[in-house]
Amino acid sequence: VSNRGADLIATFDVEIMPIPAPPASSPPRSPWRAVSFVPAGGAWPWDLEPSPDGRFLFVANYKSDEVVAFAIDPATGAPTTVVARVSVEKPTCVVAASPPR
């Protein structure tokens, strides 16, 4: 999830809730668990997209005119280090695709 005001990328682990839902007598609990909050590598992260192989996360940072690529930790799914930056004027969307064969 991108957070534009704080310029952060948040990663959550989402538990699949059982169907039917637990009885009403059970205390409510969130299926969301925060994994990490990392700086977006720029200002105003507008969109983000993982690479098809799941190794990278591309973030379109609108106000800093860059698309930033992060390595993804395979154990947590969270972005870690910035591995590349590409200057793009006011990026608002990223689409990751596999190269043609």
Accessible surface in RSA format (square Angstrom, percent):
REM  Atomic radii and reference values for relative SASA: ProtOr
REM  Chains: A
REM  Algorithm: Lee & Richards
REM  Probe-radius: 1.40
REM  Slices: 20
REM RES _ NUM      All-atoms   Total-Side   Main-Chain    Non-polar    All polar
REM                ABS   REL    ABS   REL    ABS   REL    ABS   REL    ABS   REL
RES VAL A   1    98.88  65.1  76.29  69.1  22.58  54.4  84.31  73.3  14.57  39.5
RES SER A   2    32.46  27.4  12.91  17.2  19.55  45.0   0.02   0.0  32.45  45.5
RES ASN A   3    69.95  48.2  65.26  63.1   4.70  11.3  12.89  31.0  57.07  55.2
RES ARG A   4    86.57  36.3  81.61  41.6   4.96  11.8  16.48  22.5  70.09  42.5
RES GLY A   5    69.60  85.8   0.00   N/A  69.60  85.8  34.13  93.7  35.46  79.4
RES ALA A   6    56.79  52.2  29.15  45.0  27.64  62.9  39.35  55.4  17.43  46.2
RES ASP A   7    43.81  30.7  41.40  41.2   2.41   5.7  11.20  26.4  32.61  32.5
RES LEU A   8    50.46  28.1  50.46  36.1   0.00   0.0  50.46  35.4   0.00   0.0
RES ILE A   9     2.77   1.6   2.77   2.1   0.00   0.0   2.77   2.0   0.00   0.0
RES ALA A  10     7.96   7.3   6.58  10.2   1.38   3.1   6.58   9.3   1.38   3.7
RES THR A  11    21.48  15.3  18.51  18.8   2.97   7.1  18.17  24.4   3.31   5.0
RES PHE A  12    69.03  34.5  44.66  27.7  24.36  63.4  44.66  27.1  24.36  69.7
RES ASP A  13    70.88  49.7  64.95  64.7   5.93  14.0  12.30  28.9  58.59  58.4
RES VAL A  14    68.52  45.1  49.55  44.9  18.97  45.7  49.55  43.0  18.97  51.5
RES GLU A  15    78.64  45.1  67.67  51.2  10.97  26.1  39.70  76.8  38.93  31.8
RES ILE A  16   153.28  87.2 135.40 100.9  17.88  43.1 137.30  98.9  15.98  43.4
RES MET A  17    61.31  31.7  51.66  34.2   9.65  23.0  51.66  43.9   9.65  12.8
RES PRO A  18    70.89  51.7  56.53  51.5  14.36  52.2  68.11  56.2   2.78  17.3
RES ILE A  19   169.33  96.4 137.19 102.2  32.15  77.5 137.32  98.9  32.01  86.9
RES PRO A  20   117.64  85.7 108.52  98.9   9.13  33.2 111.83  92.3   5.82  36.2
RES ALA A  21    77.63  71.4  57.67  89.0  19.96  45.4  57.72  81.3  19.91  52.7
RES PRO A  22    54.60  39.8  35.75  32.6  18.85  68.5  42.02  34.7  12.58  78.2
RES PRO A  23    95.70  69.7  81.47  74.3  14.23  51.7  93.34  77.1   2.36  14.7
RES ALA A  24   111.56 102.6  69.40 107.1  42.16  95.9  81.27 114.4  30.29  80.2
RES SER A  25   108.09  91.3  68.31  91.2  39.78  91.6  58.84 125.3  49.25  69.0
RES SER A  26    44.60  37.7  32.07  42.8  12.53  28.9  16.33  34.8  28.28  39.6
RES PRO A  27   111.67  81.4  98.17  89.5  13.50  49.1 104.22  86.0   7.45  46.3
RES PRO A  28   136.52  99.5 106.07  96.7  30.45 110.7 117.00  96.6  19.52 121.3
RES ARG A  29   131.68  55.3 107.77  54.9  23.91  56.9  65.26  89.2  66.42  40.3
RES SER A  30    74.60  63.0  47.98  64.0  26.62  61.3  44.85  95.5  29.75  41.7
RES PRO A  31    38.13  27.8  34.73  31.7   3.40  12.4  35.78  29.5   2.35  14.6
RES TRP A  32   140.39  56.3 122.91  59.5  17.47  41.0 102.36  54.6  38.02  61.7
RES ARG A  33   143.78  60.4 139.35  71.0   4.43  10.5  75.42 103.1  68.36  41.4
RES ALA A  34    51.24  47.1  30.05  46.4  21.19  48.2  30.12  42.4  21.12  55.9
RES VAL A  35    44.34  29.2  14.40  13.0  29.94  72.1  16.72  14.5  27.62  74.9
RES SER A  36    25.83  21.8  17.94  23.9   7.89  18.2  25.83  55.0   0.00   0.0
RES PHE A  37   117.15  58.6  90.94  56.3  26.21  68.2  90.94  55.1  26.21  75.0
RES VAL A  38    28.32  18.6  28.28  25.6   0.04   0.1  28.32  24.6   0.00   0.0
RES PRO A  39    96.65  70.4  94.60  86.2   2.05   7.5  94.60  78.1   2.05  12.7
RES ALA A  40     0.59   0.5   0.00   0.0   0.59   1.3   0.00   0.0   0.59   1.6
RES GLY A  41    18.94  23.4   0.00   N/A  18.94  23.4  14.09  38.7   4.85  10.9
RES GLY A  42    24.64  30.4   0.00   N/A  24.64  30.4  15.95  43.8   8.69  19.5
RES ALA A  43    32.80  30.2  31.98  49.4   0.81   1.9  32.28  45.5   0.51   1.4
RES TRP A  44    76.00  30.5  75.75  36.7   0.25   0.6  69.85  37.2   6.15  10.0
RES PRO A  45     0.00   0.0   0.00   0.0   0.00   0.0   0.00   0.0   0.00   0.0
RES TRP A  46    91.80  36.8  82.51  39.9   9.29  21.8  64.77  34.5  27.02  43.8
RES ASP A  47    40.33  28.3  37.75  37.6   2.59   6.1   7.72  18.2  32.61  32.5
RES LEU A  48    45.29  25.2  35.03  25.1  10.26  25.8  35.03  24.6  10.26  27.6
RES GLU A  49    57.92  33.3  57.92  43.8   0.00   0.0   0.87   1.7  57.05  46.6
RES PRO A  50    67.48  49.2  64.25  58.6   3.22  11.7  64.25  53.1   3.22  20.0
RES SER A  51    11.97  10.1   7.95  10.6   4.02   9.3   7.95  16.9   4.02   5.6
RES PRO A  52    82.61  60.2  37.79  34.4  44.82 162.9  50.90  42.0  31.72 197.1
RES ASP A  53    91.21  63.9  56.01  55.7  35.21  83.2  46.13 108.6  45.08  45.0
RES GLY A  54    37.96  46.8   0.00   N/A  37.96  46.8  25.34  69.5  12.63  28.3
RES ARG A  55   145.56  61.1 140.08  71.4   5.48  13.0  49.03  67.0  96.53  58.5
RES PHE A  56    52.02  26.0  52.02  32.2   0.00   0.0  52.02  31.5   0.00   0.0
RES LEU A  57    14.73   8.2  14.73  10.5   0.00   0.0  14.73  10.3   0.00   0.0
RES PHE A  58    58.18  29.1  58.18  36.0   0.00   0.0  58.18  35.3   0.00   0.0
RES VAL A  59     0.00   0.0   0.00   0.0   0.00   0.0   0.00   0.0   0.00   0.0
RES ALA A  60     0.00   0.0   0.00   0.0   0.00   0.0   0.00   0.0   0.00   0.0
RES ASN A  61     0.00   0.0   0.00   0.0   0.00   0.0   0.00   0.0   0.00   0.0
RES TYR A  62    61.66  28.8  61.66  35.1   0.00   0.0  23.48  17.6  38.19  47.1
RES LYS A  63   119.97  58.5  97.83  60.0  22.14  52.7  56.70  51.0  63.27  67.4
RES SER A  64    42.48  35.9  21.17  28.3  21.31  49.1  29.44  62.7  13.04  18.3
RES ASP A  65    49.89  34.9  48.49  48.3   1.40   3.3  15.59  36.7  34.30  34.2
RES GLU A  66    34.66  19.9  34.66  26.2   0.00   0.0   7.95  15.4  26.71  21.8
RES VAL A  67    25.66  16.9  24.53  22.2   1.13   2.7  24.53  21.3   1.13   3.1
RES VAL A  68     0.00   0.0   0.00   0.0   0.00   0.0   0.00   0.0   0.00   0.0
RES ALA A  69     9.05   8.3   8.65  13.3   0.40   0.9   8.65  12.2   0.40   1.1
RES PHE A  70     4.71   2.4   4.71   2.9   0.00   0.0   4.71   2.9   0.00   0.0
RES ALA A  71    26.32  24.2  26.32  40.6   0.00   0.0  26.32  37.1   0.00   0.0
RES ILE A  72    27.30  15.5  15.84  11.8  11.46  27.6  16.07  11.6  11.22  30.5
RES ASP A  73    45.16  31.6  40.92  40.7   4.24  10.0   8.71  20.5  36.46  36.4
RES PRO A  74   134.72  98.2  98.17  89.5  36.55 132.9 106.96  88.3  27.76 172.5
RES ALA A  75    96.83  89.0  53.33  82.3  43.50  98.9  64.30  90.5  32.53  86.2
RES THR A  76    68.31  48.6  45.80  46.4  22.51  53.6  52.71  70.8  15.60  23.6
RES GLY A  77    40.37  49.8   0.00   N/A  40.37  49.8  25.81  70.8  14.56  32.6
RES ALA A  78     6.69   6.2   6.69  10.3   0.00   0.0   6.69   9.4   0.00   0.0
RES PRO A  79     5.57   4.1   2.52   2.3   3.05  11.1   2.52   2.1   3.05  18.9
RES THR A  80    66.17  47.1  45.02  45.6  21.15  50.4  45.23  60.8  20.94  31.6
RES THR A  81    89.51  63.7  85.03  86.2   4.48  10.7  76.39 102.6  13.12  19.8
RES VAL A  82    58.30  38.4  31.13  28.2  27.17  65.5  31.13  27.1  27.17  73.7
RES VAL A  83    77.84  51.2  41.32  37.4  36.52  88.0  48.80  42.4  29.03  78.7
RES ALA A  84    48.36  44.5  37.91  58.5  10.45  23.8  48.19  67.9   0.17   0.5
RES ARG A  85   123.06  51.7  92.72  47.3  30.35  72.3  41.49  56.7  81.57  49.4
RES VAL A  86    88.10  58.0  84.56  76.6   3.54   8.5  88.10  76.5   0.00   0.0
RES SER A  87   100.13  84.6  74.92 100.0  25.21  58.1  39.73  84.6  60.40  84.6
RES VAL A  88    58.10  38.2  51.55  46.7   6.56  15.8  57.42  49.9   0.68   1.8
RES GLU A  89   150.56  86.4 125.42  94.9  25.14  59.9  42.81  82.8 107.75  88.0
RES LYS A  90    90.70  44.2  81.52  50.0   9.18  21.9  57.36  51.6  33.34  35.5
RES PRO A  91     8.40   6.1   2.09   1.9   6.31  22.9   8.40   6.9   0.00   0.0
RES THR A  92    62.12  44.2  54.57  55.3   7.56  18.0  26.03  35.0  36.09  54.6
RES CYS A  93    84.82  64.2  63.48  70.8  21.33  50.1  27.50  69.7  57.31  61.8
RES VAL A  94    19.60  12.9  12.22  11.1   7.38  17.8  16.87  14.7   2.73   7.4
RES VAL A  95   126.42  83.2  94.51  85.6  31.90  76.9  95.02  82.6  31.39  85.1
RES ALA A  96    22.29  20.5   1.68   2.6  20.61  46.9   8.34  11.7  13.95  36.9
RES ALA A  97    81.16  74.6  52.43  80.9  28.73  65.4  56.23  79.2  24.92  66.0
RES SER A  98    71.24  60.2  49.98  66.7  21.26  49.0  31.04  66.1  40.20  56.3
RES PRO A  99   107.76  78.5  95.75  87.3  12.01  43.7 102.19  84.4   5.57  34.6
RES PRO A 100   135.09  98.5 103.97  94.8  31.12 113.1 115.15  95.1  19.94 123.9
RES ARG A 101   277.32 116.4 197.77 100.8  79.56 189.4 109.42 149.5 167.90 101.8
END  Absolute sums over single chains surface
CHAIN  1 A     6729.1       5201.7       1527.4       4372.8       2356.3
END  Absolute sums over all chains
TOTAL          6729.1       5201.7       1527.4       4372.8       2356.3
